[in-house]
Amino acid sequence: MNIQNKIGVIGLGYVGLPLARLFATKYAVVGFDINHARIAELNSGKDSTLEVENDVLQPVLVKENPFSGSSKGLLCSSDLEDIKEANIYIVTVPTPVDKHNRPDLTPLYKASETVGKVLKKGDIVIYESTVYPGVTEEECIPVLEKVSGLKFNEDFFAGYSPERINPGDKERTVEKILKVTSGSTPEIGKKVDELYKSVIAAGTHLAPTIKVAEASKVIENSQRDINIAFVNELAKIFNLLNIDTNAVLEAAGTKWNFLKFKPGLVGGHCIGVDPFYLAQKAQDVGYYSELILTARRLNDSMGQFVASEVVKTMIKKRINIPDAKVLNLGITFKENCPDVRNTKAADVINALEDYSINVTTYDPWANPEEVMHEYGIKSTNSVEDVKGKFDAVVLTVSHDEFLNIDLSSYLKEGGVIYDVKGILEKYDNRL
């Protein structure tokens, strides 16, 4: 692979932007996104997802289409014309589930239609979106063929390289995480592998087929989901036995082969979603998944469980529940990250409000407008807005900003502090 490779990245979110920025250090790249506001933001040298620091993004940005001069650099655009000269297209759009937890491939279909409009003979289309085995070849390729009028594996080719972005992680950035690659033919597999190997310092692993690569991705997060479900179930059991779950896990963790997982809320765009993709595909071929879906149900129940435990603790302290005031700390799906997609902190808030409790939510990382749009929950990212005393403080997300706060200063006398993350040693009430 050389600088003559012209790369079009479709989708400039948490996955697409870091990848486009990395490729732009060696190749001509155009990042395409239908969100005009996002394009304007990126072209100004800023990334609101905070995945790419401004001083890292700005040096690779160019104002002219780099394809015309075959020079390296990144142009961000919402104009389809700007990507038509690409010979490699990388699709990095989200793959959510619907309200019934069924895979929603709409973003993938639309992205495939977009690429199909500009696809040419000899082009390679690489998908990074997390899917169940078979989606690339059985769902996406037919769209590309229909829109472009070209024939798969004769006129154009495909690859799959599952994303491994960890939002908020500044240590394991995209180039430091080993990448799985694959292609629709052995030759294309090698070309895709060479492309990623040229920028991924951690190296690559070439899978024998696209379906193997797809399956490898979807089980990564299913495995974590199952392990977390186990310790969440332990938390429920030990809570009934009046035993400190974290103390138990700490003791068990002294054995060399004990896997160290902690109980908590399992949200986000990966662990809380990917298992449904695998379970759906299994069902399509006549197998009803028991373990995977049981783990999902258990983890999805934790928001309600946390809320009930908070209420029980308040009742034990003779706090009147209706109209009680609770300060909830955190609404993003994980710590030190602005990503609110599929956050289970929202489940805790909604469950508390079902008890007629007045909940104030403070999160220094989250955009209040996005939180309101996604969940209908009012929040603030300014500590100045958090005033008065509360009957309880619930820590749902362990942002660094929360670790040094004197939480007792927000409490009424006899109030409750409930630590969902189990990181505040000086407080007794925790998951």
N, C-alpha and C positions, 0 to 999 in steps of 0.2 A: 504494500500500500504506500502511496506517495502523495505529494501535495496536490496532484491532479484529482484526487478524490474530492468531490463536492458534496457536502453532507447537509441534508435538510432535516432538522429535528422538529417533530410535530408535537407541540405541547410544551410549554415552558414553565411548568410548575416545580414541585419539590424534586422531581426526577429529571425532567428535561433540561432545566437550566444548568444544574451542575455538570451534566453530561455535555451539553452544548459548549459551555465555557471551557471544559477540558479539551474537547476536540479542537476548539478554535485556537488553541496554543500551537497546533501543528497543521491544521487544515482550514480550508474555506468552509464556513458554516453559516447557514441561515436558519435561525430559530423562528418557527411559525406558531402563532397562537391567535385564536379568534377574539381573545379579550383585549380590546384596544387599550383599555386603561393599563393592563399589565405590560403591553408593549411600550407604552409611553414611559412607564415607570422604569423599565429595564434600560431603555435608550437614554434615560437620564442618569444611568449608572447606579441605580438603587434596586435592591431586591427585598421586598417586604416579607418574604418567607424566611429571610436571614440565613438561607442555606449557602449563599455565596456572598462573602464580604465585599463591600463596595470597592475596596482597593485591589481585590482579585478580579472582579468583574470588569471594571473600567478599562484596564490595559488591553483587553481582547476585543472591545467593542469597536466597530467600524461604521462609518456613515454611508459608504457606498457598498453595493452588492459585491462581496469578495469573489463571487463566481466569475465575474466578467474579466478579472485580471488574474484569476487562479492564485490569488494571494491568501494568506491565512487571516483569520479574524472572524468575529461574530457580528452578524447583522440580525437584529430582532425585528420581525415584521408581521403584520396581519394581512398582507397582500399576497395572494396565491401566486401571482406572477413572479415574485421574488424567489420562489423555490423550484420553479419549473426547470431550471438548468441543473438541478442536483442529480447525481447518479447513485447516491445512497440516501435512502429515507429511513429515519429512525422514529418510530411511533412511541411516545411516552405519555399517553393520556391515561386518566384514572379508570379503574374498573371497579365500580361500586356494586352494592346489592340494593334491591328495591325494598319496599316496606315489608315484604314477605320473606326477606333474606334470600331472594333468588338472584343469581348473577345478572347484572344489567350491562349488556355489551353495547349499549347505544353509543357511548363515546368512541369505542373501537370501530363500530360501523361507520360513523361519521368521519373519523380520521382516515379510514380506508377509502371512503368516497373521495375525500380531499386529495389523497395521494394518487388515486386512480385517475383523476383529472389531468395530472401532469406526468404520469408514468410513461417512460419511454423504453425502447428495446435496450436490453443490457443492464437496466437498473436493478438494484437490490433494495428490498424493503425489509427492515429489521424491526421486530416488535420487542418492546421491553415491558409492556403492561402485564401485570400478574393475571394469569388466566388458568383455566383447567386444561389438561392435555387435549389437544386437538383443535383448539380455537383458531390458532394461526392458519392452519391448512384447511380446516373445515368451515370456518366462519369468515375470516378476513380475506383469504385469497380469492374466493368466489366474488367478493365485492370488487376487489382490484381488477379481476378479469372482466367483469361486467362493465365497469365504468371506463376502463382503458381500452377494451377490445383486444387486449394482448393475451397471450397464452402462457400460463405458469410453467416455469422450468424450461421454457423454450425462448420466450421473448423477455421475460423478467424472472427474478429469483427472490427468495425470501430467507430470512434468518430470524433467530429468536435468542435474545440475551437478557435474561430476567434482571430487572433492577434490584440493586441491593443498597439503596439509599437508606440511611438511618437518620431521620429528621432530628436536628438539634445536636448531632454528634460532630464535634469539631476535631476529633482525633481520627476516627475512621471515615475519612472523606472518600469520595467516589474512586479516586485513583489508588487508594490504599486498601480497597476491598477486592479480593479475587473475583473475577467475573466468569460466569458460565456462558459459553457461546454455542451456537449451532447454525446449520445451514440446510437449505432444502435439497442440496446435493453435496456429496463429499467435497467437491471442489469449492463450492460456495461456502461451506462450513470453514474451510481453511482460510478463505478470504475474509470472512467475518471475524474469525479468530485473530488473524493478523492485524486487522483494523483496530480491534480493542487492545490487543497486546501492545500496540504502538503507543498507547497513552496510559494504560493501567499498569502502574508500577508493581502492584501486587501479583500480577500475572493473570493467566486465564486458564480455563478448563474447557476443552472442546468436547461437547457431548455428541454422541453418535447420531442423534436425530433431534428434530425440533420438539417432538413430543416428550422425549426424555428431559430436555431442558425445561419445558413447561412444567412437567411433573416435579422436577427438582425444586422449582421455586415454590410451588403451591404447598409442598410438604414442609418446607423450612418453617413457615409460620404456624402451620397446623401442629407441628411438634411442640413448639413453644406454648401454643394455646392449651394443649392437653396437659403439659407439665404444670402450667399455672393453675389450670382447673383443679388439679390434684391438691396443690397447696391451698387453694381457696376452699376446697371441701374440708381440708384439715383445719382451716381457720374456723369454719362453722362448727366442727366437732369439738375442737379444743375450747371454743368459746362456751359451749354448753358444759364442758368439764371444768371450766374456770382455770384453764391452763394458758400461759402466755405462748402463743403460736411462734412468735419470733425467737423466743428462748429455746423452744423445741427444735426449730430449724437450725439455730446456731449450734446446738449440741449435736444434732445429726450430721451437720456439715463438717464435723471433725473427721468423718470417715473419708478416705481418699476418693472414693467413687460415688459419693453422694452429690447429686445435681442440685445446685443452689438456686432455687427459685423462691420468690416471695409472693405472698398473697396480695391481691389488689384489684383495681379496676382495669379491665382489658379492653381498650378501645383502639382508635387509630385506623388508618387505612389499610393496614396489613394483617396483623394478628386477629383483629376482630372481624375481618372480611374474608380472607383467603380460604379458611376452612370450608365456607359455604360453597365456594367454587368446586372444590374437590368432592364434597358431598353430593352436589348436584350432578356432576359427571358420573359419579358412582351410581346414583339413582337412575340415570339415563340408560345404564347398561344392566340394570336389574339388581343392583346391590344397595341395600339401605344401610348407610353408615350408622353404627351405634356409638362407638367411642368418640368419633369426631363431633357429632352433633350433640352428644351428651355433654362434652366439654364446653361446647359453645353455649348451651343452655345454662350450664352452671355459671360460667363467667358472665353471661348477660344478666344473671340474677343478682350480681354482687352490688349493684347500685341500690336496689331495694333493701338488700340485707344490711348494708352500711347505714342507710337511713333509719331502719328499724332499731339497729343497735344504738345509734345516737339518741333516738327517742327513749329507748329503755333506760339508758344511762341518765338522761335528763329526769325521767320519772323517779328514778331511785334517789335523785337529789331534790325531789319534791318541786320540780320546776313545772309550772303550768304549761301544757303543750300548746293549746290553741292560742294563736297570736304571739307565741314566743319568738324571740329574735335570734337568728343564727347567722354567723359570718362564715361563708364558705370561701376557702382560699384555693383558687385554681379552677380553671375551666378548660384548659387545653388538654389534649389526650396524653401528654407526657411532660416531664419537666424541661425547663429551659428551652422551650420551643413554642412558636406562635400558632402551631397547627391545631385547629379545633375539630378536624374531621372525625366523625364517629366517636366523640369523646363520651366516656361513660360518667364523667363528672356531672353531666347534664341529668343523668338518671338519678343521681343522689339528690340533686336540687329539686327535681320534679317530685320525687318521692317524699321529701321533707315538706314540700308545699302541699302535698295531699293530706298531711296532718294539720293543715291550717297554720303552718309555721311561716313566718316572714323571713325570707332568705336574702341576704346581701352577698353578692359575689364579687370578689376582688381578684384580678389576675393581671399582673404587670406586663405579661407577654401577649395577651389576647386582644384582638381588635373588637371593641364593644359592638360595633355595627355588624360585624360578621357573626358574632355570637347571637345577636338579636335576630338576624336574618335566618340563621340556621336552626336556632332552637327556641326563639321567642323568649329568651332569658335576658333580663337586664343585668349588665355587669359594668364594672369600671376597671380601668387600668391605672388609676391614680389613687395612691394611698390617702391622699387628701380628702377623697370622697367617702372614706370609711370613718364615720364618726359615731360617737356614742358607745354604749356598752351593750354587750350581747349575752344572751343566756347560754350560748354555746358557740365554740369556734371549731370548724371541721376542716382539717387539712386534707384535701383530696389530691393535690399535685405538689410534688416536692421541688418547686422552683428554688434556686439558690437564695432568692430574696426573702423567702419565708424562714430560712434556717436560723437567722439571727434576730428575728422579731420576738419581742416579749409578748407572747400571745395572751398571757394573763392580763395584760394592760387593756385588752379589749373585752374582758369578762366582767359581768356583774358578780357580786359576791356569791360564792357557791355555784358558779357556772361550770360548764363542762368543756374540756378540750378533747377532741377525738381525732386521733392521728391515723388516717387511713393508710399512709405510706409506711408507718412503723419506723420513723427516723428520729423522732423527738424523744429521747430517752428520759427526759425529766418529767414527762407526762404519762400518767398511768393508762389512760383510755386509748387503746389502739386496736387496729384490726389484727 
